[in-house]
């Protein structure tokens, strides 16, 4: 496929994403969002998530998710393989995250929202569960798997089993 035939990705419009997501909230379809200092970003479909990934998330996302995941910024940076000095510089310059890190953070946000719902919004219980070794995850703590999309997916599968009473 030649370079000319590749479709250019559309620029992600935050205002449209919030409008579209609020329309979906009344239906049974799940909507996710992340609140930043200056705006909220919302998505309800994978195609919207792809647009967000392509546009890149602000470095502020790391702080938002560190609070949500009950991890320090330093711990989250280690999971992303991002040096603290790079983070400080890029954040100060209002740069955006690369696609890989943006995707991991969006999927992690979805996992955290799902985990809160499984634990009936009892954040302390959910955060405790994330730190304890789990047999169905090979004896490791769920938080230790946040460094890859596959790991996040395994934690989501474990939460799904927990939600439906299948602890095996």
C-alpha positions, 0 to 999 in steps of 0.5 A: 500500500503506498503512502498516498493511499493511507487515510489521514486520521481525523483530528479528535474533537473533544467537544464532539466526543463529550456530546456523543458520549452524553447521547450514549449515556442514556443507552446501555452502551458504556461511556468512559471519560477522563477529566483534566484541568481544562477539559474532559475527554469522553469516548464510548466506542473503540473508533473514538478511542483510536482517534484519541490515541492518534491525537495523543493525550496530554502529559497531565493524564499521568497525574490523573490516572496516578490518583485514580489507580492509587499509584504515585506518579513515579510508579506510573512512569516506571510502568510506562518506561518513562524517565522522570526528567523527560516527563517533567520537561514534556509536561512543562512544555505542554507536549502530548504522550506518544500513541503507545503511552496514550493507549495504555493510559486509556485502557488503564482508565477503562480498567479502573472504571470497570474495577470500581463498578465491580467493587460497587464504587468502594475505592479502598476495597478495589485498591486493596485488591489491586495490591494483593497477590492473585492466584488467577494472575499467576500469584502476582498483584494485579497492579504489577501487570499494568505495564502492558495491554496484555497485562491490563486485559488479564486483570480485566478478565480477572475482574470479570470472573469476580463480577460473575462469581467465577473465582477460578 
